[in-house]
């Protein structure tokens, strides 16, 4: 017997945490579902795993490449063990290559492919694991890995678009902060001493800049320590349920960023649901897994709550409509897909639509952010220049 620690949602939608004793995980899941229909997370307490294999999670781009090659190897008729071994030699990521070699040994000893992937805790996402299990049970791993390849390729491209769009503003802000600190710590004190020796009357702007510079010089290390402490404290608080809910609500309430997060969550949910439905998975499991794939805590919680109502016989569209953060168009298209029996195609089309919307809103946000950053930097430069030149003009006069 083993102990399994779990986090689940009760019938009323409340978060429940606890530990259950069972011979295996499937038995533990059955026991938990007697009181809590939706299981958010479950893991064996004290389970010993290879530390080298459980160090990091595989990114979407690498997963897309792995699934694509896996699908091709299986399509030509190679056995699963041989396919995993060949894939391990073809993957450039050394960490994933080591993991696949270890998985090949497990499969050769008689373990299923799904259980071998799943035993590497925290390495592979739940969407990947459940799709592999569905493909393995249906005997159609080729199409399962092909669908996963397309899904993670699309996810990776959307993520890269957002990252590449935010790189320039982030780099500009970091450089501006570094330059400002250098000027305040090393530049301003040198000319402030010259002005003090000259005895000239300094204007208010110069006095203010020198005061800020002195504050940085004498108390900068304490300010840095306080900032680091606040960041660490906020990160620890964000890992709690209350903290995650608070930060998610703040992010969703932001004028531009909140809209982008809302659209990207809708896109992620729609694509994941479409991919899981195409693998033949029951709709309750699809909602549960698709909800877990959403990064925002509040939207994820709303989707997982809707799974409880769907399990009771309610329509998926009406259940999702209870969330005030999911876009109305997504809910309408889900209802339409239910009525016409084309849920998979409808969700796939909706996911593509929201991918485009994320791209448009991100571009629009940057078109506003970049001039704002330039204007802010210009104001900072003007203030520093005036603080230097005005006393000089006074001295020359």
Protein Blocks (a to p, Z undefined) as FASTA:
>chain_A
ZZdddddddfkopacddddddfblklmmmmmmmmmmbafbdcdehiacdfklmmbccdfk
lmmmmmmmmmmmmmnopafklmmmmmmmmpmblmlmmmmmmmmmmmmnopafklmmmmmg
hkacfklmmmmmmmmmnopaklmmmmmmmmmmmmmmmmmmmmmmmmmmmmmmmmmmmmmm
mmmmmmmmmmmmmmmmnopacdfklmmmmmmmmmmmmmmmmmmmmmmmmmmmmmmmmmpm
klmmmmmmmmmmpmklmmmmmmmmmmmmmmmmmmmmmnopafklmmmmmmmmpmblklmm
mmmmmmmmmmnopafklmmmmpmkbcfklmmmmmmmmmnopmmmmmmmmmmmmmmmmmmm
mmmmmmmmmmmmmmmmmmmmmmmmmmmmmmmmmmmZZ
